[in-house]
């Protein structure tokens, strides 16, 4: 099964609402590695690597996020996995 990399910039009310922690839980549940971090402009950057089906599920989850979040949009792109991550973490 080939590994892919998904990079997303998530905008909306996504900081201060446990978005990163919830995304890390979901990613770990799906067996995906990578990270989620807050950006100075109020967005969350999420980089994930794993099987395409798992990344698709994570991407779908990211459109909703945790209950307190309000996602306005996601800029996403896919590329080949680099294999640089061993787990999913918040930064």
PDB file with one MODEL, atoms N, CA, C and O in Angstrom:
MODEL        1
ATOM      1  N   UNK A   1       0.854  -1.174   0.000  1.00  0.00           N
ATOM      2  CA  UNK A   1       0.000   0.000   0.000  1.00  0.00           C
ATOM      3  C   UNK A   1       0.898   1.234   0.000  1.00  0.00           C
ATOM      4  O   UNK A   1       1.752   1.374   0.875  1.00  0.00           O
ATOM      5  N   UNK A   2       0.716   2.128  -0.970  1.00  0.00           N
ATOM      6  CA  UNK A   2       1.591   3.291  -1.065  1.00  0.00           C
ATOM      7  C   UNK A   2       1.196   4.372  -0.070  1.00  0.00           C
ATOM      8  O   UNK A   2       0.018   4.588   0.213  1.00  0.00           O
ATOM      9  N   UNK A   3       2.193   5.028   0.439  1.00  0.00           N
ATOM     10  CA  UNK A   3       2.000   6.102   1.407  1.00  0.00           C
ATOM     11  C   UNK A   3       1.954   7.439   0.661  1.00  0.00           C
ATOM     12  O   UNK A   3       2.689   7.655  -0.303  1.00  0.00           O
ATOM     13  N   UNK A   4       1.092   8.315   1.121  1.00  0.00           N
ATOM     14  CA  UNK A   4       0.959   9.644   0.545  1.00  0.00           C
ATOM     15  C   UNK A   4       1.164  10.687   1.637  1.00  0.00           C
ATOM     16  O   UNK A   4       1.114  10.377   2.827  1.00  0.00           O
ATOM     17  N   UNK A   5       1.392  11.916   1.216  1.00  0.00           N
ATOM     18  CA  UNK A   5       1.521  13.035   2.142  1.00  0.00           C
ATOM     19  C   UNK A   5       0.419  14.029   1.827  1.00  0.00           C
ATOM     20  O   UNK A   5       0.192  14.365   0.665  1.00  0.00           O
ATOM     21  N   UNK A   6      -0.261  14.496   2.856  1.00  0.00           N
ATOM     22  CA  UNK A   6      -1.334  15.483   2.718  1.00  0.00           C
ATOM     23  C   UNK A   6      -0.959  16.682   3.573  1.00  0.00           C
ATOM     24  O   UNK A   6      -0.747  16.553   4.779  1.00  0.00           O
ATOM     25  N   UNK A   7      -0.878  17.851   2.942  1.00  0.00           N
ATOM     26  CA  UNK A   7      -0.597  19.093   3.651  1.00  0.00           C
ATOM     27  C   UNK A   7      -1.837  19.965   3.571  1.00  0.00           C
ATOM     28  O   UNK A   7      -2.342  20.238   2.482  1.00  0.00           O
ATOM     29  N   UNK A   8      -2.331  20.406   4.735  1.00  0.00           N
ATOM     30  CA  UNK A   8      -3.538  21.224   4.762  1.00  0.00           C
ATOM     31  C   UNK A   8      -3.315  22.479   5.601  1.00  0.00           C
ATOM     32  O   UNK A   8      -2.669  22.439   6.649  1.00  0.00           O
ATOM     33  N   UNK A   9      -3.859  23.585   5.122  1.00  0.00           N
ATOM     34  CA  UNK A   9      -3.924  24.828   5.880  1.00  0.00           C
ATOM     35  C   UNK A   9      -5.395  25.059   6.162  1.00  0.00           C
ATOM     36  O   UNK A   9      -6.182  25.299   5.246  1.00  0.00           O
ATOM     37  N   UNK A  10      -5.764  24.989   7.425  1.00  0.00           N
ATOM     38  CA  UNK A  10      -7.162  25.008   7.837  1.00  0.00           C
ATOM     39  C   UNK A  10      -7.475  26.370   8.441  1.00  0.00           C
ATOM     40  O   UNK A  10      -6.817  26.808   9.385  1.00  0.00           O
ATOM     41  N   UNK A  11      -8.489  27.036   7.886  1.00  0.00           N
ATOM     42  CA  UNK A  11      -8.835  28.369   8.373  1.00  0.00           C
ATOM     43  C   UNK A  11     -10.215  28.373   9.014  1.00  0.00           C
ATOM     44  O   UNK A  11     -11.040  27.495   8.758  1.00  0.00           O
ATOM     45  N   UNK A  12     -10.447  29.371   9.845  1.00  0.00           N
ATOM     46  CA  UNK A  12     -11.701  29.509  10.573  1.00  0.00           C
ATOM     47  C   UNK A  12     -11.407  29.637  12.056  1.00  0.00           C
ATOM     48  O   UNK A  12     -10.328  30.083  12.447  1.00  0.00           O
ATOM     49  N   UNK A  13     -12.369  29.246  12.880  1.00  0.00           N
ATOM     50  CA  UNK A  13     -12.154  29.242  14.325  1.00  0.00           C
ATOM     51  C   UNK A  13     -11.532  27.897  14.685  1.00  0.00           C
ATOM     52  O   UNK A  13     -12.222  26.959  15.084  1.00  0.00           O
ATOM     53  N   UNK A  14     -10.202  27.827  14.532  1.00  0.00           N
ATOM     54  CA  UNK A  14      -9.505  26.557  14.709  1.00  0.00           C
ATOM     55  C   UNK A  14      -8.375  26.632  15.743  1.00  0.00           C
ATOM     56  O   UNK A  14      -7.670  25.648  15.966  1.00  0.00           O
ATOM     57  N   UNK A  15      -8.208  27.791  16.367  1.00  0.00           N
ATOM     58  CA  UNK A  15      -7.234  27.898  17.450  1.00  0.00           C
ATOM     59  C   UNK A  15      -7.981  28.158  18.750  1.00  0.00           C
ATOM     60  O   UNK A  15      -8.961  28.902  18.780  1.00  0.00           O
ATOM     61  N   UNK A  16      -7.502  27.533  19.828  1.00  0.00           N
ATOM     62  CA  UNK A  16      -8.143  27.685  21.122  1.00  0.00           C
ATOM     63  C   UNK A  16      -9.395  26.839  21.287  1.00  0.00           C
ATOM     64  O   UNK A  16     -10.177  27.064  22.211  1.00  0.00           O
ATOM     65  N   UNK A  17      -9.592  25.871  20.406  1.00  0.00           N
ATOM     66  CA  UNK A  17     -10.785  25.012  20.460  1.00  0.00           C
ATOM     67  C   UNK A  17     -10.409  23.521  20.444  1.00  0.00           C
ATOM     68  O   UNK A  17     -11.231  22.666  20.112  1.00  0.00           O
ATOM     69  N   UNK A  18      -9.153  23.227  20.809  1.00  0.00           N
ATOM     70  CA  UNK A  18      -8.642  21.851  20.845  1.00  0.00           C
ATOM     71  C   UNK A  18      -8.585  21.195  19.471  1.00  0.00           C
ATOM     72  O   UNK A  18      -8.658  19.971  19.356  1.00  0.00           O
ATOM     73  N   UNK A  19      -8.454  22.010  18.434  1.00  0.00           N
ATOM     74  CA  UNK A  19      -8.401  21.461  17.077  1.00  0.00           C
ATOM     75  C   UNK A  19      -7.180  20.560  16.892  1.00  0.00           C
ATOM     76  O   UNK A  19      -7.302  19.432  16.415  1.00  0.00           O
ATOM     77  N   UNK A  20      -6.003  21.061  17.270  1.00  0.00           N
ATOM     78  CA  UNK A  20      -4.776  20.269  17.079  1.00  0.00           C
ATOM     79  C   UNK A  20      -4.815  18.965  17.862  1.00  0.00           C
ATOM     80  O   UNK A  20      -4.476  17.911  17.325  1.00  0.00           O
ATOM     81  N   UNK A  21      -5.224  19.025  19.126  1.00  0.00           N
ATOM     82  CA  UNK A  21      -5.272  17.818  19.962  1.00  0.00           C
ATOM     83  C   UNK A  21      -6.278  16.812  19.414  1.00  0.00           C
ATOM     84  O   UNK A  21      -6.014  15.610  19.386  1.00  0.00           O
ATOM     85  N   UNK A  22      -7.425  17.310  18.982  1.00  0.00           N
ATOM     86  CA  UNK A  22      -8.448  16.421  18.415  1.00  0.00           C
ATOM     87  C   UNK A  22      -7.974  15.814  17.098  1.00  0.00           C
ATOM     88  O   UNK A  22      -8.222  14.640  16.823  1.00  0.00           O
ATOM     89  N   UNK A  23      -7.292  16.619  16.287  1.00  0.00           N
ATOM     90  CA  UNK A  23      -6.753  16.112  15.018  1.00  0.00           C
ATOM     91  C   UNK A  23      -5.704  15.036  15.278  1.00  0.00           C
ATOM     92  O   UNK A  23      -5.638  14.040  14.559  1.00  0.00           O
ATOM     93  N   UNK A  24      -4.885  15.239  16.306  1.00  0.00           N
ATOM     94  CA  UNK A  24      -3.863  14.246  16.654  1.00  0.00           C
ATOM     95  C   UNK A  24      -4.510  12.928  17.090  1.00  0.00           C
ATOM     96  O   UNK A  24      -4.038  11.850  16.730  1.00  0.00           O
ATOM     97  N   UNK A  25      -5.583  13.024  17.859  1.00  0.00           N
ATOM     98  CA  UNK A  25      -6.300  11.808  18.278  1.00  0.00           C
ATOM     99  C   UNK A  25      -6.857  11.073  17.060  1.00  0.00           C
ATOM    100  O   UNK A  25      -6.725   9.855  16.945  1.00  0.00           O
ATOM    101  N   UNK A  26      -7.483  11.830  16.152  1.00  0.00           N
ATOM    102  CA  UNK A  26      -8.077  11.218  14.966  1.00  0.00           C
ATOM    103  C   UNK A  26      -6.996  10.594  14.081  1.00  0.00           C
ATOM    104  O   UNK A  26      -7.153   9.475  13.594  1.00  0.00           O
ATOM    105  N   UNK A  27      -5.901  11.325  13.879  1.00  0.00           N
ATOM    106  CA  UNK A  27      -4.808  10.821  13.042  1.00  0.00           C
ATOM    107  C   UNK A  27      -4.210   9.540  13.626  1.00  0.00           C
ATOM    108  O   UNK A  27      -3.930   8.587  12.898  1.00  0.00           O
ATOM    109  N   UNK A  28      -4.020   9.528  14.941  1.00  0.00           N
ATOM    110  CA  UNK A  28      -3.467   8.339  15.598  1.00  0.00           C
ATOM    111  C   UNK A  28      -4.424   7.157  15.449  1.00  0.00           C
ATOM    112  O   UNK A  28      -4.000   6.031  15.191  1.00  0.00           O
ATOM    113  N   UNK A  29      -5.715   7.427  15.614  1.00  0.00           N
ATOM    114  CA  UNK A  29      -6.741   6.396  15.436  1.00  0.00           C
ATOM    115  C   UNK A  29      -6.687   5.808  14.016  1.00  0.00           C
ATOM    116  O   UNK A  29      -6.914   4.614  13.822  1.00  0.00           O
ATOM    117  N   UNK A  30      -6.385   6.661  13.029  1.00  0.00           N
ATOM    118  CA  UNK A  30      -6.331   6.225  11.630  1.00  0.00           C
ATOM    119  C   UNK A  30      -4.975   5.648  11.230  1.00  0.00           C
ATOM    120  O   UNK A  30      -4.816   5.161  10.111  1.00  0.00           O
ATOM    121  N   UNK A  31      -3.995   5.700  12.136  1.00  0.00           N
ATOM    122  CA  UNK A  31      -2.667   5.177  11.827  1.00  0.00           C
ATOM    123  C   UNK A  31      -1.847   6.100  10.948  1.00  0.00           C
ATOM    124  O   UNK A  31      -0.987   5.649  10.192  1.00  0.00           O
ATOM    125  N   UNK A  32      -2.116   7.401  11.051  1.00  0.00           N
ATOM    126  CA  UNK A  32      -1.444   8.407  10.233  1.00  0.00           C
ATOM    127  C   UNK A  32      -0.364   9.092  11.069  1.00  0.00           C
ATOM    128  O   UNK A  32      -0.546   9.292  12.270  1.00  0.00           O
ATOM    129  N   UNK A  33       0.755   9.450  10.446  1.00  0.00           N
ATOM    130  CA  UNK A  33       1.827  10.175  11.135  1.00  0.00           C
ATOM    131  C   UNK A  33       1.896  11.606  10.613  1.00  0.00           C
ATOM    132  O   UNK A  33       1.349  11.920   9.556  1.00  0.00           O
ATOM    133  N   UNK A  34       2.581  12.475  11.375  1.00  0.00           N
ATOM    134  CA  UNK A  34       2.741  13.859  10.948  1.00  0.00           C
ATOM    135  C   UNK A  34       2.597  14.808  12.112  1.00  0.00           C
ATOM    136  O   UNK A  34       2.968  14.476  13.238  1.00  0.00           O
ATOM    137  N   UNK A  35       2.051  16.005  11.848  1.00  0.00           N
ATOM    138  CA  UNK A  35       1.895  16.995  12.910  1.00  0.00           C
ATOM    139  C   UNK A  35       0.798  17.998  12.578  1.00  0.00           C
ATOM    140  O   UNK A  35       0.377  18.137  11.430  1.00  0.00           O
ATOM    141  N   UNK A  36       0.351  18.691  13.623  1.00  0.00           N
ATOM    142  CA  UNK A  36      -0.560  19.822  13.482  1.00  0.00           C
ATOM    143  C   UNK A  36       0.009  20.948  14.331  1.00  0.00           C
ATOM    144  O   UNK A  36       0.409  20.730  15.475  1.00  0.00           O
ATOM    145  N   UNK A  37       0.046  22.167  13.765  1.00  0.00           N
ATOM    146  CA  UNK A  37       0.545  23.299  14.539  1.00  0.00           C
ATOM    147  C   UNK A  37      -0.232  24.559  14.205  1.00  0.00           C
ATOM    148  O   UNK A  37      -0.737  24.730  13.095  1.00  0.00           O
ATOM    149  N   UNK A  38      -0.313  25.448  15.211  1.00  0.00           N
ATOM    150  CA  UNK A  38      -0.942  26.745  15.007  1.00  0.00           C
ATOM    151  C   UNK A  38      -0.001  27.646  14.224  1.00  0.00           C
ATOM    152  O   UNK A  38       1.214  27.617  14.421  1.00  0.00           O
ATOM    153  N   UNK A  39      -0.574  28.444  13.336  1.00  0.00           N
ATOM    154  CA  UNK A  39       0.197  29.440  12.590  1.00  0.00           C
ATOM    155  C   UNK A  39      -0.130  30.825  13.144  1.00  0.00           C
ATOM    156  O   UNK A  39      -1.212  31.029  13.694  1.00  0.00           O
ATOM    157  N   UNK A  40       0.788  31.773  13.006  1.00  0.00           N
ATOM    158  CA  UNK A  40       0.560  33.122  13.538  1.00  0.00           C
ATOM    159  C   UNK A  40      -0.675  33.817  12.953  1.00  0.00           C
ATOM    160  O   UNK A  40      -1.246  34.698  13.596  1.00  0.00           O
ATOM    161  N   UNK A  41      -1.086  33.435  11.757  1.00  0.00           N
ATOM    162  CA  UNK A  41      -2.242  34.091  11.119  1.00  0.00           C
ATOM    163  C   UNK A  41      -3.589  33.505  11.533  1.00  0.00           C
ATOM    164  O   UNK A  41      -4.624  33.886  10.986  1.00  0.00           O
ATOM    165  N   UNK A  42      -3.585  32.568  12.510  1.00  0.00           N
ATOM    166  CA  UNK A  42      -4.835  32.011  13.012  1.00  0.00           C
ATOM    167  C   UNK A  42      -5.235  30.690  12.383  1.00  0.00           C
ATOM    168  O   UNK A  42      -6.198  30.060  12.821  1.00  0.00           O
ATOM    169  N   UNK A  43      -4.504  30.262  11.357  1.00  0.00           N
ATOM    170  CA  UNK A  43      -4.802  28.959  10.744  1.00  0.00           C
ATOM    171  C   UNK A  43      -4.064  27.846  11.472  1.00  0.00           C
ATOM    172  O   UNK A  43      -3.185  28.098  12.296  1.00  0.00           O
ATOM    173  N   UNK A  44      -4.436  26.613  11.154  1.00  0.00           N
ATOM    174  CA  UNK A  44      -3.715  25.429  11.615  1.00  0.00           C
ATOM    175  C   UNK A  44      -3.096  24.769  10.393  1.00  0.00           C
ATOM    176  O   UNK A  44      -3.758  24.574   9.373  1.00  0.00           O
ATOM    177  N   UNK A  45      -1.817  24.427  10.509  1.00  0.00           N
ATOM    178  CA  UNK A  45      -1.138  23.655   9.468  1.00  0.00           C
ATOM    179  C   UNK A  45      -1.130  22.203   9.917  1.00  0.00           C
ATOM    180  O   UNK A  45      -0.719  21.890  11.035  1.00  0.00           O
ATOM    181  N   UNK A  46      -1.585  21.324   9.040  1.00  0.00           N
ATOM    182  CA  UNK A  46      -1.601  19.901   9.341  1.00  0.00           C
ATOM    183  C   UNK A  46      -0.896  19.173   8.204  1.00  0.00           C
ATOM    184  O   UNK A  46      -1.276  19.295   7.039  1.00  0.00           O
ATOM    185  N   UNK A  47       0.125  18.423   8.557  1.00  0.00           N
ATOM    186  CA  UNK A  47       0.854  17.607   7.593  1.00  0.00           C
ATOM    187  C   UNK A  47       0.711  16.164   8.041  1.00  0.00           C
ATOM    188  O   UNK A  47       1.044  15.826   9.177  1.00  0.00           O
ATOM    189  N   UNK A  48       0.215  15.312   7.151  1.00  0.00           N
ATOM    190  CA  UNK A  48      -0.038  13.917   7.512  1.00  0.00           C
ATOM    191  C   UNK A  48       0.463  12.989   6.424  1.00  0.00           C
ATOM    192  O   UNK A  48       0.388  13.300   5.235  1.00  0.00           O
ATOM    193  N   UNK A  49       0.975  11.844   6.851  1.00  0.00           N
ATOM    194  CA  UNK A  49       1.411  10.812   5.916  1.00  0.00           C
ATOM    195  C   UNK A  49       0.780   9.486   6.293  1.00  0.00           C
ATOM    196  O   UNK A  49       0.683   9.139   7.470  1.00  0.00           O
ATOM    197  N   UNK A  50       0.349   8.747   5.270  1.00  0.00           N
ATOM    198  CA  UNK A  50      -0.253   7.441   5.488  1.00  0.00           C
ATOM    199  C   UNK A  50      -0.918   6.957   4.225  1.00  0.00           C
ATOM    200  O   UNK A  50      -0.756   7.564   3.166  1.00  0.00           O
ATOM    201  N   UNK A  51      -1.668   5.865   4.317  1.00  0.00           N
ATOM    202  CA  UNK A  51      -2.393   5.337   3.161  1.00  0.00           C
ATOM    203  C   UNK A  51      -3.453   6.341   2.691  1.00  0.00           C
ATOM    204  O   UNK A  51      -4.014   7.083   3.497  1.00  0.00           O
ATOM    205  N   UNK A  52      -3.714   6.358   1.408  1.00  0.00           N
ATOM    206  CA  UNK A  52      -4.673   7.306   0.831  1.00  0.00           C
ATOM    207  C   UNK A  52      -6.033   7.276   1.512  1.00  0.00           C
ATOM    208  O   UNK A  52      -6.631   8.327   1.746  1.00  0.00           O
ATOM    209  N   UNK A  53      -6.528   6.086   1.831  1.00  0.00           N
ATOM    210  CA  UNK A  53      -7.853   5.970   2.457  1.00  0.00           C
ATOM    211  C   UNK A  53      -7.865   6.635   3.832  1.00  0.00           C
ATOM    212  O   UNK A  53      -8.833   7.309   4.185  1.00  0.00           O
ATOM    213  N   UNK A  54      -6.798   6.453   4.607  1.00  0.00           N
ATOM    214  CA  UNK A  54      -6.712   7.068   5.934  1.00  0.00           C
ATOM    215  C   UNK A  54      -6.620   8.588   5.807  1.00  0.00           C
ATOM    216  O   UNK A  54      -7.244   9.315   6.579  1.00  0.00           O
ATOM    217  N   UNK A  55      -5.849   9.065   4.840  1.00  0.00           N
ATOM    218  CA  UNK A  55      -5.727  10.513   4.637  1.00  0.00           C
ATOM    219  C   UNK A  55      -7.054  11.120   4.200  1.00  0.00           C
ATOM    220  O   UNK A  55      -7.396  12.233   4.598  1.00  0.00           O
ATOM    221  N   UNK A  56      -7.790  10.395   3.391  1.00  0.00           N
ATOM    222  CA  UNK A  56      -9.103  10.858   2.961  1.00  0.00           C
ATOM    223  C   UNK A  56     -10.046  10.995   4.155  1.00  0.00           C
ATOM    224  O   UNK A  56     -10.790  11.971   4.256  1.00  0.00           O
ATOM    225  N   UNK A  57     -10.011  10.016   5.056  1.00  0.00           N
ATOM    226  CA  UNK A  57     -10.836  10.072   6.263  1.00  0.00           C
ATOM    227  C   UNK A  57     -10.432  11.238   7.154  1.00  0.00           C
ATOM    228  O   UNK A  57     -11.289  11.926   7.709  1.00  0.00           O
ATOM    229  N   UNK A  58      -9.118  11.464   7.294  1.00  0.00           N
ATOM    230  CA  UNK A  58      -8.635  12.576   8.109  1.00  0.00           C
ATOM    231  C   UNK A  58      -9.046  13.912   7.491  1.00  0.00           C
ATOM    232  O   UNK A  58      -9.464  14.830   8.196  1.00  0.00           O
ATOM    233  N   UNK A  59      -8.926  14.007   6.194  1.00  0.00           N
ATOM    234  CA  UNK A  59      -9.309  15.246   5.502  1.00  0.00           C
ATOM    235  C   UNK A  59     -10.799  15.543   5.710  1.00  0.00           C
ATOM    236  O   UNK A  59     -11.184  16.686   5.957  1.00  0.00           O
ATOM    237  N   UNK A  60     -11.612  14.522   5.609  1.00  0.00           N
ATOM    238  CA  UNK A  60     -13.055  14.677   5.829  1.00  0.00           C
ATOM    239  C   UNK A  60     -13.317  15.143   7.261  1.00  0.00           C
ATOM    240  O   UNK A  60     -14.135  16.036   7.482  1.00  0.00           O
ATOM    241  N   UNK A  61     -12.625  14.541   8.236  1.00  0.00           N
ATOM    242  CA  UNK A  61     -12.779  14.944   9.631  1.00  0.00           C
ATOM    243  C   UNK A  61     -12.372  16.419   9.811  1.00  0.00           C
ATOM    244  O   UNK A  61     -13.029  17.161  10.542  1.00  0.00           O
ATOM    245  N   UNK A  62     -11.300  16.830   9.151  1.00  0.00           N
ATOM    246  CA  UNK A  62     -10.785  18.194   9.312  1.00  0.00           C
ATOM    247  C   UNK A  62     -11.786  19.257   8.868  1.00  0.00           C
ATOM    248  O   UNK A  62     -11.733  20.386   9.355  1.00  0.00           O
ATOM    249  N   UNK A  63     -12.688  18.924   7.965  1.00  0.00           N
ATOM    250  CA  UNK A  63     -13.702  19.888   7.535  1.00  0.00           C
ATOM    251  C   UNK A  63     -14.689  20.203   8.660  1.00  0.00           C
ATOM    252  O   UNK A  63     -15.309  21.267   8.660  1.00  0.00           O
ATOM    253  N   UNK A  64     -14.838  19.287   9.616  1.00  0.00           N
ATOM    254  CA  UNK A  64     -15.715  19.497  10.772  1.00  0.00           C
ATOM    255  C   UNK A  64     -14.905  19.895  11.999  1.00  0.00           C
ATOM    256  O   UNK A  64     -15.211  20.891  12.654  1.00  0.00           O
ATOM    257  N   UNK A  65     -13.876  19.120  12.309  1.00  0.00           N
ATOM    258  CA  UNK A  65     -13.065  19.371  13.494  1.00  0.00           C
ATOM    259  C   UNK A  65     -13.814  19.045  14.767  1.00  0.00           C
ATOM    260  O   UNK A  65     -14.869  18.412  14.728  1.00  0.00           O
ATOM    261  N   UNK A  66     -13.267  19.481  15.912  1.00  0.00           N
ATOM    262  CA  UNK A  66     -13.935  19.235  17.188  1.00  0.00           C
ATOM    263  C   UNK A  66     -15.176  20.118  17.319  1.00  0.00           C
ATOM    264  O   UNK A  66     -15.354  21.051  16.536  1.00  0.00           O
ATOM    265  N   UNK A  67     -16.035  19.835  18.299  1.00  0.00           N
ATOM    266  CA  UNK A  67     -17.313  20.555  18.403  1.00  0.00           C
ATOM    267  C   UNK A  67     -17.220  22.081  18.452  1.00  0.00           C
ATOM    268  O   UNK A  67     -18.075  22.759  17.882  1.00  0.00           O
ATOM    269  N   UNK A  68     -16.204  22.637  19.119  1.00  0.00           N
ATOM    270  CA  UNK A  68     -16.114  24.100  19.269  1.00  0.00           C
ATOM    271  C   UNK A  68     -15.525  24.796  18.038  1.00  0.00           C
ATOM    272  O   UNK A  68     -15.545  26.024  17.955  1.00  0.00           O
ATOM    273  N   UNK A  69     -15.008  24.030  17.095  1.00  0.00           N
ATOM    274  CA  UNK A  69     -14.369  24.623  15.912  1.00  0.00           C
ATOM    275  C   UNK A  69     -15.405  25.029  14.867  1.00  0.00           C
ATOM    276  O   UNK A  69     -16.504  24.478  14.800  1.00  0.00           O
ATOM    277  N   UNK A  70     -15.016  26.013  14.051  1.00  0.00           N
ATOM    278  CA  UNK A  70     -15.802  26.374  12.886  1.00  0.00           C
ATOM    279  C   UNK A  70     -14.833  26.519  11.726  1.00  0.00           C
ATOM    280  O   UNK A  70     -14.133  27.526  11.617  1.00  0.00           O
ATOM    281  N   UNK A  71     -14.791  25.519  10.866  1.00  0.00           N
ATOM    282  CA  UNK A  71     -13.858  25.498   9.746  1.00  0.00           C
ATOM    283  C   UNK A  71     -14.462  26.273   8.584  1.00  0.00           C
ATOM    284  O   UNK A  71     -15.549  25.950   8.104  1.00  0.00           O
ATOM    285  N   UNK A  72     -13.739  27.305   8.134  1.00  0.00           N
ATOM    286  CA  UNK A  72     -14.197  28.096   6.989  1.00  0.00           C
ATOM    287  C   UNK A  72     -13.660  27.557   5.668  1.00  0.00           C
ATOM    288  O   UNK A  72     -14.319  27.660   4.634  1.00  0.00           O
ATOM    289  N   UNK A  73     -12.466  26.984   5.709  1.00  0.00           N
ATOM    290  CA  UNK A  73     -11.898  26.471   4.469  1.00  0.00           C
ATOM    291  C   UNK A  73     -10.623  25.691   4.713  1.00  0.00           C
ATOM    292  O   UNK A  73      -9.980  25.822   5.754  1.00  0.00           O
ATOM    293  N   UNK A  74     -10.272  24.877   3.730  1.00  0.00           N
ATOM    294  CA  UNK A  74      -9.036  24.089   3.782  1.00  0.00           C
ATOM    295  C   UNK A  74      -8.347  24.186   2.430  1.00  0.00           C
ATOM    296  O   UNK A  74      -8.927  23.869   1.392  1.00  0.00           O
ATOM    297  N   UNK A  75      -7.089  24.633   2.468  1.00  0.00           N
ATOM    298  CA  UNK A  75      -6.232  24.558   1.284  1.00  0.00           C
ATOM    299  C   UNK A  75      -5.416  23.293   1.456  1.00  0.00           C
ATOM    300  O   UNK A  75      -4.702  23.146   2.448  1.00  0.00           O
ATOM    301  N   UNK A  76      -5.513  22.377   0.504  1.00  0.00           N
ATOM    302  CA  UNK A  76      -4.835  21.089   0.642  1.00  0.00           C
ATOM    303  C   UNK A  76      -4.066  20.729  -0.613  1.00  0.00           C
ATOM    304  O   UNK A  76      -4.465  21.070  -1.726  1.00  0.00           O
ATOM    305  N   UNK A  77      -2.955  20.034  -0.413  1.00  0.00           N
ATOM    306  CA  UNK A  77      -2.270  19.437  -1.557  1.00  0.00           C
ATOM    307  C   UNK A  77      -1.658  18.111  -1.132  1.00  0.00           C
ATOM    308  O   UNK A  77      -1.311  17.897   0.030  1.00  0.00           O
ATOM    309  N   UNK A  78      -1.543  17.240  -2.109  1.00  0.00           N
ATOM    310  CA  UNK A  78      -1.005  15.904  -1.874  1.00  0.00           C
ATOM    311  C   UNK A  78       0.313  15.746  -2.603  1.00  0.00           C
ATOM    312  O   UNK A  78       0.530  16.330  -3.665  1.00  0.00           O
ATOM    313  N   UNK A  79       1.189  14.947  -2.016  1.00  0.00           N
ATOM    314  CA  UNK A  79       2.488  14.659  -2.615  1.00  0.00           C
ATOM    315  C   UNK A  79       2.936  13.288  -2.107  1.00  0.00           C
ATOM    316  O   UNK A  79       2.294  12.715  -1.228  1.00  0.00           O
ATOM    317  N   UNK A  80       4.028  12.763  -2.652  1.00  0.00           N
ATOM    318  CA  UNK A  80       4.521  11.484  -2.137  1.00  0.00           C
ATOM    319  C   UNK A  80       5.001  11.632  -0.690  1.00  0.00           C
ATOM    320  O   UNK A  80       5.512  12.684  -0.308  1.00  0.00           O
ATOM    321  N   UNK A  81       4.839  10.591   0.100  1.00  0.00           N
ATOM    322  CA  UNK A  81       5.289  10.611   1.491  1.00  0.00           C
ATOM    323  C   UNK A  81       6.812  10.659   1.551  1.00  0.00           C
ATOM    324  O   UNK A  81       7.500  10.120   0.685  1.00  0.00           O
ATOM    325  N   UNK A  82       7.323  11.316   2.590  1.00  0.00           N
ATOM    326  CA  UNK A  82       8.772  11.383   2.791  1.00  0.00           C
ATOM    327  C   UNK A  82       9.244  10.365   3.825  1.00  0.00           C
ATOM    328  O   UNK A  82      10.425  10.019   3.867  1.00  0.00           O
ATOM    329  N   UNK A  83       8.309   9.881   4.669  1.00  0.00           N
ATOM    330  CA  UNK A  83       8.670   8.917   5.698  1.00  0.00           C
ATOM    331  C   UNK A  83       9.399   9.527   6.888  1.00  0.00           C
ATOM    332  O   UNK A  83      10.011   8.807   7.676  1.00  0.00           O
ATOM    333  N   UNK A  84       9.338  10.862   7.025  1.00  0.00           N
ATOM    334  CA  UNK A  84      10.092  11.529   8.080  1.00  0.00           C
ATOM    335  C   UNK A  84       9.459  11.445   9.471  1.00  0.00           C
ATOM    336  O   UNK A  84      10.115  11.766  10.462  1.00  0.00           O
ATOM    337  N   UNK A  85       8.203  11.022   9.559  1.00  0.00           N
ATOM    338  CA  UNK A  85       7.503  11.006  10.842  1.00  0.00           C
ATOM    339  C   UNK A  85       7.361   9.593  11.387  1.00  0.00           C
ATOM    340  O   UNK A  85       7.216   8.634  10.629  1.00  0.00           O
ATOM    341  N   UNK A  86       7.404   9.477  12.717  1.00  0.00           N
ATOM    342  CA  UNK A  86       7.197   8.172  13.355  1.00  0.00           C
ATOM    343  C   UNK A  86       5.881   8.130  14.094  1.00  0.00           C
ATOM    344  O   UNK A  86       5.405   7.047  14.437  1.00  0.00           O
ATOM    345  N   UNK A  87       5.270   9.292  14.351  1.00  0.00           N
ATOM    346  CA  UNK A  87       3.972   9.364  15.026  1.00  0.00           C
ATOM    347  C   UNK A  87       3.320  10.687  14.641  1.00  0.00           C
ATOM    348  O   UNK A  87       3.896  11.469  13.884  1.00  0.00           O
ATOM    349  N   UNK A  88       2.131  10.935  15.157  1.00  0.00           N
ATOM    350  CA  UNK A  88       1.461  12.217  14.919  1.00  0.00           C
ATOM    351  C   UNK A  88       1.576  13.051  16.188  1.00  0.00           C
ATOM    352  O   UNK A  88       1.290  12.566  17.283  1.00  0.00           O
ATOM    353  N   UNK A  89       1.993  14.297  16.042  1.00  0.00           N
ATOM    354  CA  UNK A  89       2.200  15.149  17.216  1.00  0.00           C
ATOM    355  C   UNK A  89       1.625  16.543  16.997  1.00  0.00           C
ATOM    356  O   UNK A  89       1.374  16.964  15.868  1.00  0.00           O
ATOM    357  N   UNK A  90       1.427  17.236  18.093  1.00  0.00           N
ATOM    358  CA  UNK A  90       1.064  18.647  18.017  1.00  0.00           C
ATOM    359  C   UNK A  90       2.329  19.459  18.256  1.00  0.00           C
ATOM    360  O   UNK A  90       3.183  19.099  19.066  1.00  0.00           O
ATOM    361  N   UNK A  91       2.422  20.555  17.533  1.00  0.00           N
ATOM    362  CA  UNK A  91       3.599  21.421  17.666  1.00  0.00           C
ATOM    363  C   UNK A  91       3.184  22.801  18.088  1.00  0.00           C
ATOM    364  O   UNK A  91       4.032  23.677  18.254  1.00  0.00           O
TER     365      UNK A  91
ENDMDL
END
